[in-house]
Amino acid sequence: MRFLSLAKLCLSLGLATMAATSLAQGSAATFPAKPITLVVPYPAGGVADQTARVVGQKLQDSLRQPVIIENRTGAGGMVGARAVARAPADGYTILLGVSGLVLQPLLVRSATVDPFKELAPITLIARLPLLLAVPKSGPTSLEEFVRQAKANPSQFSIGNYGVGTPSQLLSIMLNQQAGLDLPLVAFQGSAPLATNLIGQQVSAGFLDSVTARQFTEKFRFLAVTGTRRLPGLPELRNFRELGYRSFEQDGWLGILAPAGTPTPIITKLSNEMARIIATPEVSAKIERMGISPVGSTPEELLSVMRSDTEVYGKVIRSANIQLN
């Protein structure tokens, strides 16, 4: 009797699994059957918003359903992320996330979204390299910058565009790996950092590639993050080429869905977005913003998120950085 009961239980579980799989596949086959909302957790007009609108328009054309861009700002992107995490896991509400999405839980004890448990990666849209910039009158190479800073530390500082941002964390890493102890000066955003760098209130600064390209005539760039050189600055070496570790971390823009979204729907969205991003028209538009188009599998975006958590998590813990 016990054997028969166990057999019936296994059969029931097997049938339930088959039914769930069939349902997921069926929903993917008809997906999308209504408009998709792409939540951008940052203000309209910024790079995240512009990127969402470029990709969203092409996704709308290919899927033949409206893609509605919804800007839901606040709490460093957490308001929008929370809205998506709590939405139905059916693929009709998705998120334009940035690298700060995985930094917030490391920096804020009360962070309300765990991106690894509550969100599912779809695709990495683009990477956002950071460049170490100095005024035109500054050192001509990273090696020279380090030599001069060691010889006259009181005359040097490194600016960043905010506490807890990759800009600040990379500054800490540079101090550590170059054997420096330079003051780190935080500004409220990339534009104020660039202005103070031009005015030489700081000696150097980690600028995102979008801001950096606006001031190419004002700055000299000493190194870039990531593993590749920039198309517009092919002579600029990356930090790894210069002997530094863990500077492969770029900023990034990616698409995520609520956790539990059926895999066939995730796959369908990922494949379609990767195809769109690879088209010459969309790639060119993304590059003109100062970012590098990618288009990836969900697994590749997840790998980037995990790498950021590991590398930046060590820096945040060692420097004891916390945001209120």
Secondary structure as the mmCIF struct_conf table of DSSP 4:
data_model
#
loop_
_struct_conf.conf_type_id
_struct_conf.id
_struct_conf.beg_label_comp_id
_struct_conf.beg_label_asym_id
_struct_conf.beg_label_seq_id
_struct_conf.end_label_comp_id
_struct_conf.end_label_asym_id
_struct_conf.end_label_seq_id
HELX_RH_AL_P HELX_RH_AL_P1 ARG A 2 THR A 30
BEND BEND1 ALA A 33 LYS A 34
STRN STRN1 ILE A 36 VAL A 40
BEND BEND2 TYR A 42 TYR A 42
TURN_TY1_P TURN_TY1_P1 ALA A 44 GLY A 45
BEND BEND3 GLY A 46 GLY A 46
HELX_RH_AL_P HELX_RH_AL_P2 VAL A 47 LEU A 63
TURN_TY1_P TURN_TY1_P2 ARG A 64 ARG A 64
BEND BEND4 GLN A 65 GLN A 65
STRN STRN2 VAL A 67 ASN A 71
HELX_RH_3T_P HELX_RH_3T_P1 ALA A 75 GLY A 77
HELX_RH_AL_P HELX_RH_AL_P3 MET A 78 ALA A 85
TURN_TY1_P TURN_TY1_P3 ARG A 86 ARG A 86
BEND BEND5 ALA A 87 ALA A 87
BEND BEND6 ALA A 89 TYR A 92
STRN STRN3 THR A 93 VAL A 98
TURN_TY1_P TURN_TY1_P4 SER A 99 SER A 99
HELX_RH_AL_P HELX_RH_AL_P4 GLY A 100 LEU A 107
TURN_TY1_P TURN_TY1_P5 ARG A 109 SER A 110
HELX_RH_AL_P HELX_RH_AL_P5 PRO A 115 GLU A 118
STRN STRN4 LEU A 119 LEU A 128
STRN STRN5 LEU A 130 PRO A 135
TURN_TY1_P TURN_TY1_P6 LYS A 136 SER A 137
BEND BEND7 GLY A 138 GLY A 138
BEND BEND8 THR A 140 SER A 141
HELX_RH_AL_P HELX_RH_AL_P6 LEU A 142 ALA A 151
HELX_RH_3T_P HELX_RH_3T_P2 PRO A 153 GLN A 155
STRN STRN6 ILE A 158 ASN A 160
BEND BEND9 TYR A 161 GLY A 162
TURN_TY1_P TURN_TY1_P7 VAL A 163 GLY A 164
BEND BEND10 THR A 165 THR A 165
HELX_RH_AL_P HELX_RH_AL_P7 PRO A 166 ALA A 178
TURN_TY1_P TURN_TY1_P8 GLY A 179 GLY A 179
STRN STRN7 LEU A 184 ALA A 186
BEND BEND11 GLN A 188 GLY A 189
HELX_RH_AL_P HELX_RH_AL_P8 SER A 190 ILE A 198
TURN_TY1_P TURN_TY1_P9 GLY A 199 GLN A 200
BEND BEND12 GLN A 201 SER A 203
STRN STRN8 ALA A 204 ASP A 208
HELX_RH_AL_P HELX_RH_AL_P9 SER A 209 GLN A 214
TURN_TY1_P TURN_TY1_P10 PHE A 215 LYS A 218
STRN STRN9 PHE A 219 VAL A 224
BEND BEND13 THR A 225 ARG A 228
STRN STRN10 LEU A 230 LEU A 230
TURN_TY1_P TURN_TY1_P11 PRO A 231 GLY A 232
STRN STRN11 LEU A 233 LEU A 233
TURN_TY1_P TURN_TY1_P12 PRO A 234 GLU A 235
HELX_LH_PP_P HELX_LH_PP_P1 LEU A 236 ARG A 237
STRN STRN12 ASN A 238 ASN A 238
TURN_TY1_P TURN_TY1_P13 PHE A 239 GLY A 243
BEND BEND14 ARG A 245 SER A 246
TURN_TY1_P TURN_TY1_P14 PHE A 247 GLU A 248
HELX_LH_PP_P HELX_LH_PP_P2 GLN A 249 ASP A 250
STRN STRN13 GLY A 251 PRO A 258
TURN_TY1_P TURN_TY1_P15 ALA A 259 GLY A 260
HELX_RH_AL_P HELX_RH_AL_P10 THR A 263 ALA A 278
BEND BEND15 THR A 279 THR A 279
HELX_RH_AL_P HELX_RH_AL_P11 PRO A 280 ARG A 288
TURN_TY1_P TURN_TY1_P16 MET A 289 GLY A 290
STRN STRN14 SER A 292 PRO A 293
HELX_RH_AL_P HELX_RH_AL_P12 PRO A 298 ALA A 319
TURN_TY1_P TURN_TY1_P17 ASN A 320 ASN A 320
#
